[in-house]
Amino acid sequence: MIDIRSDTVTKPSKGMMNAILNAKVGDDVFGEDPTVNELQERCSKITGKEKALFVPTGCMANQLAVKAHTRQGDEVILERESHILNYETAAPAIISSVQLFAIPGVNGVMDTCEIEKYIRPTDYYFPLTKLICLENTHNRAGGTIQPIENTKAISELAKKYRIKMHLDGARIFNASTATGIPVKEYASYFDSISFCFSKGLGAPVGSILCGNEEFITLAHKWRKILGGGMRQAGVLAAAGIYALDNNVDRLSEDHKKAQYFAKEISQIDGINIDLETVHTNIVIFSSSKYRKQEFISLLREKGVVISSGSFENLRAVFHLDVSMNEVRTAVEKIKEMF
């Protein structure tokens, strides 16, 4: 089976498994796991932030950021198709008791003027706008990259109104690889940044949250409250370290697979796709011949697994466990359907 549902389906390589087996461990709740500490120090340097916190999931990283940056009854501005709004099970409302204000973007990118229009006045009967969240790369838009100039402009706007900024950088290394812009530069425009080891970087578990010392101290407390205090977590952190050492430079290969796949299926009568949105390793498309679930089922019967995108969209995601030959086979199986 060729599995291009997501870059989360990868299995640890032999090298990564060896790193896991040989990890030095301690009790991370006591701050004594040397491998977790090493990973956190590495990530703080990569992002240019004072501190970092290792957490089980990207969802937890984002929700800790929302919690640490806001108070009950505040408002958070984000893009309408963002992961925090669509795929985190209403967690901001449950955990932080905040209101989300969703602004439609173009390919996941919000316009600065639109954001400013919806920043709340300070009258007592409005919620306070306390946080702006961006997502880079943007999942539901098809792995699109946030333009750095737009990010800078939103950052300046946030400073003007004393609003915090958080970057859901689950796939920030994909953006960095595609643009050549260092992760540290992307992170410099935000008060906090999270990214995942369990997506394109190929680790089985784990994400990181980075920010200043005060922010991470509060996030650390809430990680414990939410049940994220892990013990000998070095066995997981070792996979993250291996991923940073071995799986970042190769991300360009996944981008090439996505570009090939997108270009080939764009030539099929009955496939709708915007090639301009294929920036990294995700391809969003739709079919005028088949309904979404019918398309997914028929393709699975042919040995290729893809996932559901937003609305009637379909999604294919390319990663280290799918070869270029398998990508070619996936294209041929889709052509057979038409």
N, C-alpha and C positions, 0 to 999 in steps of 0.2 A: 504494500500500500504506500502510495506517495502522499505524504501528509504535509500539506501546505495551509493548514488551518491557521496556524500561528507560529511565531518564533518561540513560543513557550513550550513547544512539544519536544524540544531537543533533549537528548540523553547525554549525561556526562561522558566525556572522552576517557580513554585509558589514562592519559596524563592527568586529567582532572581527578579521576578516581584515586590515582596514586597520591595526589596532593591531599585529598580528603583522608585517606588512610594514614598518612604520615603527619597529619596536623597536630601541632602542640595545643593542648586544651587546658582550660581552667574553668572557673565558675564566673560566667560573664555578669551575673547579677551582682557579684562582688567586685566586678571590674577586673577580674583576674585571668581572663582568657587571653593569652598572648596573641593568638591569631586574629581574634576579633579586634583587639586593640591595634594590631598592625594594619588591618583592613581599614579601620576607621581613620587612622593617621594618613594612610595612602589617599583616601577619598577626600579628606580635608585639604590636602595639598593639591590634588587634581582640580578641585573646585575653587580653591583659594579662600575657603571658609575656615573659621577658627576651629570648629569641632564637627564631628560626624557621628551618626548613630546608626548601627546596623539593626535592621528590622526584618521580620519574616516576609513581608509583601509590599508591593508598590502601593496598594490601597491603604495599608497602615501608614506608610510614609506620608502620603498625601493628607490623610486625616489627622495625623499628628501635627502637620504643618498648619492645617486649618485651625485646630484646637489651640495651638501655641500662639497663633497670630491674632486670635479673635476673642471676644467675650460673647456671652449669651445675648442674642437679639441683634447682633451685628449683621452686616450684609457683605457678601463676597461676590465680586464681579468675575465672570468667566465666559468663555465662548460656548455657544449653545450646543455644540456637538462634543464638548470636552468629556474626557474620561471621568473626571470627578463628578460631573453632573449625571452622566448616563450609565456608568458601570460600577458605581460604588454604593449601591443599594441605599440611597438616601442617607448615607452616613453623616454628612454635615449637619443634617437636621437632628439626627439621633444622638450623635456624640457631642457636637458643639452647639446645638440649638441656634444655628445661624440660618439666615435666609440667603438663597442663591439668586443672583440676578444674571440671567443668561442673555448675552448679546450675540446676534447672528454674525458670523464671520464669513469671509471668502476663503475657501480652502483651509479653514481653521484659523484664519488670521483676522483679528479684530482691528477695526479702525480706531485710531487714537481719539479722533473727534467724537466718535460714537460713545466711547468709554467716558469721556469727560461729560458728555450730555447727561449721563445717568449716574454720575457721582452725586450722592444725596446732599442736600443742604443740611445745615446743622440744627434746623428746627427740631424741637423735642419730639414731634410726632412722626419723624422719619427714623428708620434704622440708620446706624452709622456705617458708611462704606469703609471697611477696615482692611480689605485684602483684594488684590487682583491676582488671578491665577492664569498662567499661560501653559500650553502643552507643546513640547517640542521633542521629537516630531509629533505631528497630530495624527492620532490613530484613525478616527472615523473619516478624516479628510483624505486618507490614503497615504499616511507616512510623510505628509508634507512638512517642509521646514519653515519655521518662523523666520522671516527676514530680519537680519540683525539690526537694520536701521529702524524698523518698526518696533522691535523690542527696546531699543534705546529710547525711542520717543515715548513709549508707554512707561518706561522706568522714570523718565523725567517728569511725566505727568503725575505718577504716583508720589514722587518726592514733593512735588508742588502741593499736593493735598495731604501729605503725611500718611499715605496709604502703604501698607506692606505689599511686597511682591513675592509670590511663590511660583517656582517653575516645576511643573510635572515633567521631568526630563527622563521619563521611563526609557526612551530610546535616544537620549541626547548624544550618545556616541555615534549613532547613525547620522545625525545632523552634522556633528563635527567632522566625521569621515568624509561626508559628501561635500562640505563647504571648505574644509581646511581651517575653520575657525576653532580654536582650542575650547575645550569644555570650560576652562577657567574664565574665558572671556564671556561666554554665554552666561555663566553663573554670576558674573560681576554685576549684572543688572537686576539681581534678585536678592531678597533677604534670606531666602532659603531655596534649596534645590533638592529634588529627589531623583534617583535613577535606579533602574533594575539590573540585577545580574542575571535574572532568569529568562530574559528575552533574547535578543540577538547575541548577548555575550555567552550564552550557553550553559550557565550554571543551573543547578536544579532548584534552588531556593534562594531568596534574599533580595533585599533592596537597601538603599542607604539614604539617609536624610542628613543634609549639611546646612549649617548656619552658624551664627555667632554663639558664644558660650552660654549666654543667658537663654537663648532660644532652645538650644539642645538640652540644657538642664531641665527645662520645662517639658520638652518633648520626651525626655528620658522618663520622667515621672509618669507621664500619660501612657508611655509604652507599657510600663508595669501595670497601671490601672486596667489597661485593655488586654492584659494577659500576654504581652509580648516579651516579658522578661525571660530570656533563654539561659540555660546553664552552660553546658560544654558546647557552645555554639561555634567553636573554632572549626568543627568538621564542616560546617556550612560556609563559614568565612573563608576557609582555605580554597573552596571552589571559586569564590569571588575574586580572590587574589590571583588564582590561576587564570581566570577569565580576563582580568585586566592585563596580565602579562602576555597572553597568547591569542585572545579572541577579538581584540579591538581592530588591529590593522587589517584583518581579513573581512571586515564588514563590507568593504567595497565589492567583494565577490557576490554578496547577497543582493546588492544594488544592481549589479549587472544581470543577475538572474531575473530580477523583477522587471528591468527594462526590456530584456529579451521577451519575456512572457507577455508583457503588455503590448509590445509592438506586434507580436505575432497574432494575438487574439483580436487586436484592433482591426485586422484585415478580414475578420469573419463577419459576414452579413448576418445581423441579428445580435451582435455584441456591441454594447455601448460603453465607451471608455474615453476618458479625457487624458491623453498621454502627458499633458502638461503638469498633471498632478503626481506623476510617478517620480518622486524625488529620491526615495530610499528603497526600502525592502518590502513595501506594502503596495498591493495593486487592488483598487476598488473598481468594480465594473458591474454591469447589469446585462440582462438578456431580454430582448423583445419577443423571443420565441417561447421561453419557458418561465413559469413562475419560479420564485427563488428556491423554495424547498424542493420543487420538482427537479430543478437544475442540480442542486446539491446531491439529491438521491441518485439521479441518473449517472452523475460523474463518479459517485462512490462505487456504483456497480462496475465501473470501468477501472477501478483501482486508484482513484485520485480523490483525496479528501480536501475540501475547501470549507470556508466558514461563512456565516451570515454577516453581512455588513448592515448598515443602517437602512431602514425602509426596505426597498426592493433590491438593494445592492448586495453584491457578492464580494468576498474578500479572499485574496490569496497572499500569503506572507512567506517570504523566502529566508532561509536560515542555513546554518552550517551542516545540518543533517539531511539536506536535500541537494543532490548533485545537479550539475548543468544537464547531464543526460536525462535525469528524472524530470527536470523542467521541460525539456524537449518532448518527453513522453506525455507529460501533462497537457501540453499544447496540442499534441496529436489527438489525445483522447477528447478534448473539447471540440476539435475540428470534426471528429467523427459524429458528434452529436448534432452537427449542423449540415 
